Amino acid sequence: MNAALWRKAIIEARLLLVCSTGLLFGFHWIFVWLSSYISLGGMRDFLLTLPVEWQQISGVGVDEVATVMGRIGLAFMDPVVLAVTAIWAIARGSDVVSGEIDRGTMEMLLAQPLRRVWVLVAHAVITCGGAALLAAACWLGTWAGIATVTLEEEVAASAFVAPALNLFALTFFVCAFATLASACDKYRWRTVGIVGGFYMLNMIVKLVARMGHNLDWLRQYTFFGAFEPQRLAGPWGESVGLLAHYGGILIGLGLMCYVMAAVVFCRRDIPAPI
């Protein structure tokens, strides 16, 4: 029966995963191509004319954004990338418990000779594996762009391994939080609303922390405070320490959410389908 659980999780996730990885791969390739059309000097002059508050939104200094590496690194925090990874995490995480209950299939699933925790384990492994593939697609798209596009300065694709890993850690946490919310609820639409609202609230707090002169302390109250891929772009030896700090926070919080989800799901009563 465990094999059937794995097949079920893969079949349910494969279409969204294929579409998402293809979109992220193409987006990062195109992003590198578009970056090649931006003049280094012109970019720096333009950014220097912006108000200080606007310059703070990117999270990096003007000199870093004005470099090819800095511009390419911004792709990992682009709204398109954040939207695709959030859709994957929320869609898959919200489905594991409340989705099955909402469809009336959870009672039939648990009637089989299997432990409840395996339902979560199989779903979580496929979901987190998909998150890793999304991050890999971002890096491969960047690598393909660097390999095929002529840039004004040489950039190594290895400089963007750390940003990709930071993106994976963020997606892992959102997957885990969505799973926890799903384990506590019986309606998928409500789970999606709760997790989506939580995601947007944290994003707004991060934006306020960047734009406010004396509001940087707000970063410690949002999980986006541990998501700074543009700061991680560069040689591995220079970014591994900061990556370990950010990744430790996000992965640690994610593991806590998964453990709590397992405890809640294994102890809760499953309502009968109506």
C-alpha positions in Angstrom: 0.0 0.0 0.0 2.9 2.3 0.6 3.9 2.0 -3.0 0.4 3.0 -4.0 0.7 6.1 -1.8 3.9 7.1 -3.6 2.3 6.6 -7.1 -0.7 8.6 -6.0 1.5 11.5 -4.8 3.6 11.5 -8.0 0.6 11.3 -10.3 -1.2 14.2 -8.6 1.9 16.4 -8.6 3.5 15.7 -12.0 1.5 18.1 -14.2 2.0 21.1 -12.0 5.6 20.2 -11.5 6.4 19.9 -15.2 4.7 23.2 -16.0 6.4 25.0 -13.1 9.9 23.7 -13.8 9.5 24.6 -17.5 8.3 28.1 -16.7 11.1 28.8 -14.2 13.8 27.4 -16.5 12.6 29.6 -19.4 12.1 32.6 -17.2 15.7 32.5 -15.9 17.1 32.0 -19.3 15.2 35.0 -20.7 16.2 37.0 -17.6 19.9 36.5 -18.4 19.2 37.4 -22.0 17.4 40.6 -21.0 20.2 41.5 -18.6 22.7 41.5 -21.5 20.9 44.5 -23.0 21.3 46.7 -19.9 24.3 49.0 -20.0 26.5 48.8 -16.9 27.2 52.5 -16.7 23.6 53.5 -17.6 22.2 51.2 -15.0 24.4 52.7 -12.3 23.6 56.3 -13.3 19.8 55.5 -13.3 19.9 53.8 -9.9 21.8 56.7 -8.3 19.1 59.1 -9.3 16.4 57.1 -7.4 15.3 58.2 -3.9 17.0 56.3 -1.1 13.8 54.6 -0.1 13.4 53.1 -3.6 17.0 52.0 -3.6 16.4 50.0 -0.4 13.7 47.9 -2.0 16.1 45.7 -3.8 17.9 44.8 -0.6 21.4 45.3 -2.1 23.6 48.3 -2.8 23.5 50.2 -6.0 27.0 49.0 -6.9 25.9 45.4 -6.6 22.8 45.8 -8.7 24.8 47.6 -11.4 26.9 44.5 -12.0 25.9 41.7 -14.2 26.1 39.2 -11.3 23.9 41.4 -9.2 21.3 41.9 -11.8 21.1 38.1 -12.6 20.9 37.4 -8.9 17.7 39.5 -8.6 15.9 36.9 -10.8 15.7 34.6 -7.8 13.5 37.0 -5.9 11.5 38.1 -8.9 7.7 38.1 -8.4 7.3 35.5 -11.1 9.6 33.1 -9.3 8.0 33.8 -5.9 4.5 33.3 -7.4 5.4 30.0 -9.1 7.1 28.5 -6.0 4.3 29.7 -3.8 1.7 28.2 -6.0 3.5 24.8 -5.9 4.0 24.9 -2.1 0.4 26.0 -1.3 -1.3 23.8 -3.8 0.5 20.7 -2.8 0.7 21.3 0.9 -3.0 22.2 1.2 -4.1 19.0 -0.5 -2.6 16.4 1.8 -5.3 16.4 4.5 -7.9 19.1 4.0 -7.9 18.4 0.3 -8.7 14.7 0.8 -11.3 15.5 3.4 -12.9 18.1 1.2 -13.2 15.6 -1.7 -14.5 12.9 0.6 -11.6 10.5 -0.1 -9.7 10.6 3.2 -12.0 8.1 4.9 -11.5 5.6 2.1 -7.7 6.2 2.1 -7.4 5.6 5.8 -9.6 2.5 5.6 -6.6 0.8 4.0 -4.0 -1.0 6.2 -1.5 1.8 6.6 -0.3 4.2 9.2 -1.5 7.8 9.0 2.0 9.2 9.2 2.8 7.5 5.8 0.2 9.6 4.1 2.1 12.7 5.2 5.5 11.2 4.5 4.8 10.2 0.9 3.2 13.5 0.1 5.9 15.6 1.9 8.8 13.8 0.1 7.2 14.3 -3.3 6.3 17.9 -2.5 9.8 18.8 -1.2 11.4 16.9 -4.0 9.4 19.1 -6.4 10.6 22.2 -4.5 14.2 21.0 -5.1 13.5 20.5 -8.8 12.0 24.1 -9.0 15.2 25.5 -7.5 17.3 23.4 -9.8 15.3 24.6 -12.8 16.1 28.2 -11.8 19.8 27.5 -11.6 19.8 25.5 -14.9 18.0 28.3 -16.6 20.6 30.7 -15.3 23.4 28.4 -16.4 21.8 28.0 -19.9 21.5 31.8 -20.2 25.1 32.4 -19.2 26.3 29.7 -21.6 24.4 31.0 -24.6 24.2 34.8 -24.1 27.1 37.2 -24.5 27.5 39.3 -21.4 29.6 42.4 -20.8 31.6 40.7 -18.1 32.3 37.0 -17.3 30.0 35.4 -14.8 30.3 31.9 -13.4 27.0 29.9 -13.1 28.4 28.4 -9.8 27.9 31.9 -8.3 24.1 31.2 -8.3 24.1 27.9 -6.5 23.6 29.5 -3.1 20.7 31.7 -4.3 19.0 28.5 -5.7 19.5 26.7 -2.4 18.0 29.7 -0.5 15.0 29.6 -2.8 14.6 25.9 -2.1 14.7 26.5 1.7 12.0 29.1 1.3 9.8 26.8 -0.7 10.4 24.0 1.8 9.1 26.1 4.7 6.0 27.2 2.8 5.3 23.6 1.9 5.6 22.6 5.5 3.5 25.4 6.8 0.8 24.6 4.2 0.9 21.0 5.3 0.4 22.0 9.0 -2.5 24.2 8.1 -4.0 21.4 6.0 -3.6 18.9 8.9 -5.6 21.3 11.1 -8.5 22.0 8.7 -11.1 20.1 6.7 -11.7 22.6 3.9 -9.1 23.1 1.3 -10.3 26.5 0.2 -9.9 27.8 3.8 -6.4 26.2 4.1 -5.4 28.0 0.8 -6.7 31.3 2.1 -5.0 31.0 5.5 -1.6 30.1 4.0 -1.9 32.6 1.2 -2.8 35.4 3.6 0.1 34.4 5.9 2.5 34.4 2.9 1.3 37.9 1.7 1.4 39.3 5.2 5.1 38.2 5.6 5.9 39.6 2.2 4.4 43.0 3.2 6.4 43.0 6.5 9.6 42.4 4.6 8.8 45.2 2.1 8.1 47.6 5.0 11.3 46.6 6.7 13.3 47.4 3.5 11.6 50.8 2.8 11.4 52.1 6.3 14.4 54.1 7.6 14.2 52.6 11.2 12.1 49.5 10.5 14.8 47.0 9.7 14.1 45.2 13.0 10.9 43.9 11.4 12.9 41.4 9.4 13.2 39.1 12.4 9.4 38.8 12.5 9.0 37.4 9.0 10.3 34.3 7.4 11.2 36.4 4.4 14.0 37.8 6.5 15.9 34.6 5.9 15.4 34.9 2.1 18.1 37.1 0.5 19.2 35.2 -2.7 20.6 38.4 -4.2 23.1 38.7 -1.3 24.2 35.1 -1.8 25.2 35.5 -5.4 29.0 35.1 -5.6 31.8 32.7 -4.9 30.7 29.7 -2.8 33.3 30.3 -0.1 32.0 33.8 0.5 28.3 32.9 0.6 28.2 29.5 2.4 28.2 31.0 5.9 25.2 33.3 5.2 23.5 30.5 3.3 23.8 28.2 6.3 22.3 30.8 8.5 19.3 31.5 6.3 18.9 27.9 5.3 19.1 26.8 9.0 16.2 29.1 9.9 13.9 28.1 7.0 14.6 24.4 7.1 14.4 24.3 10.9 11.0 26.1 10.9 9.9 23.8 8.1 10.8 20.6 10.0 9.0 21.9 13.1 5.9 22.5 11.0 6.1 18.9 9.5 6.4 17.4 13.0 3.5 19.3 14.3 1.4 18.4 11.2 2.2 14.7 11.8 1.2 15.0 15.5 -2.1 16.8 14.7 -3.0 14.5 11.8 -2.3 11.3 13.7 -4.5 12.4 16.6 -7.4 14.2 15.0 -10.7 12.8 14.1 -11.5 12.6 10.4 -15.1 13.8 9.6 -17.2 11.5 7.5 -17.8 12.6 3.9 -21.1 14.4 3.5 
